[in-house]
Amino acid sequence: MNKKSSAKLKPRDHQAGTDEQGRGSVEWPEQLAVRIARYYYELGLTQQQIAAELGIGRARVIKLLAEARERGVVTISINSPLVENLNLADGLVKRFQLVNADVCLVQADDEQMLARQIGAVAGDYLLPLINDNMTISVGWGMTLRELVMQFDRRITDNVSVVSLLGSLTRMSSVARFEATTELAERLGAECHYLAAPIICDSKATREVLMSQPMLKEIHRMGLTSDLAIVSIGGLDSATIRKVEMVNDTDFLSVQGRGAIGNFLGYYIDDKAAIVDHPINRRIIGISGQQFRKIPRRVMISGGPNKVAALLAVLNDGLITDLVTDAQTAHALLDSAF
């Protein structure tokens, strides 16, 4: 973020201090301190240049600059509308006990543009979290796809990228929402793809698929990963709804059971619990309790239709980090309970 900083010099009455032995009252050299502060903050001189100009030691310049700040002779202000984003991020961290958060200023006319802008910010956020010798588990969705498409290529050593969820079986939609393979390619990492549908045709089919050794191993890798990168779907904006893997009958039925969104493949209620509904028994996903075991769990999502679902998982402590937009951050903090 670009910030414009300004230093303001305030005239003060002469104040008493003490000498180095703490014995007397020694008048503090405010005029000298103001001169130094002006040279440093307004004229841009270095501490060494100021010391040479005034014929004093650099240590004294440093000391008087610090004391000018402490006494309120100099105050620093940051003049940028983006400061509010920092305050919102701090508010999210404090309210939801997160490890960290980032909030971006978004100007988007549609959901895809919103996803693209949040994804761009999320790439910078994630970069320092990705190291050699680690396993990264990834969900899917438009925001995550936009994230990885803008992610700077960075060759890593001994990194695995694992799909957390089953795949979308409609091939025209895979490229739009799938993020695992692209992230692995950009990191030069090994990719482990969960080659099973996100929604099976029956509970029995799901159980058969999940009993296969290959799927069980990939599932295990995802749940023992070092870092998880996920998004969340609003009720009617969830990916499985967008690609018509959930028909109107099932959608209205699960909505009637209290569903507010889709997280880790499952429809959840306002407590982030998996809704008791037949469709959830056909899902190849993971539960919040399983997900909670991953040490770092980064949520990248935003938009008014996702606030209720985000609030549920935040209140339940299911994520450790959040990257979102300012409007969503405001809504989360205003709705928090």
HELIX and SHEET records of a PDB file:
HELIX    1   1 GLU A   30  ALA A   37  1                                   8    
HELIX    2   2 ARG A   38  GLU A   42  3                                   5    
HELIX    3   3 GLN A   47  LEU A   54  1                                   8    
HELIX    4   4 ARG A   58  GLU A   70  1                                  13    
HELIX    5   5 VAL A   83  PHE A   96  1                                  14    
HELIX    6   6 GLU A  111  LEU A  126  1                                  16    
HELIX    7   7 LEU A  127  LEU A  129  5                                   3    
HELIX    8   8 MET A  142  MET A  149  1                                   8    
HELIX    9   9 MET A  171  PHE A  177  1                                   7    
HELIX   10  10 THR A  180  LEU A  187  1                                   8    
HELIX   11  11 LYS A  203  MET A  210  1                                   8    
HELIX   12  12 PRO A  213  LEU A  223  1                                  11    
HELIX   13  13 THR A  239  LYS A  242  1                                   4    
HELIX   14  14 ASP A  248  GLY A  256  1                                   9    
HELIX   15  15 PRO A  278  ARG A  282  5                                   5    
HELIX   16  16 GLY A  288  PHE A  291  1                                   4    
HELIX   17  17 PRO A  304  LYS A  306  5                                   3    
HELIX   18  18 VAL A  307  ASN A  315  1                                   9    
HELIX   19  19 ALA A  326  SER A  335  1                                  10    
SHEET    1   A 2 SER A   5  LEU A   9  0                                        
SHEET    2   A 2 VAL A  74  ILE A  78 -1                                        
SHEET    1   B 2 ALA A  16  GLY A  17  0                                        
SHEET    2   B 2 VAL A  26  GLU A  27 -1                                        
SHEET    1   C 7 ASN A 100  CYS A 104  0                                        
SHEET    2   C 7 ASP A 321  ASP A 325  1                                        
SHEET    3   C 7 ARG A 296  ILE A 300  1                                        
SHEET    4   C 7 LEU A 227  VAL A 230  1                                        
SHEET    5   C 7 THR A 135  VAL A 138  1                                        
SHEET    6   C 7 SER A 160  SER A 163  1                                        
SHEET    7   C 7 GLU A 190  HIS A 192  1                                        
SHEET    1   D 3 GLY A 233  GLY A 234  0                                        
SHEET    2   D 3 GLY A 261  PHE A 263 -1                                        
SHEET    3   D 3 TYR A 266  ILE A 268 -1                                        
END                                                                             
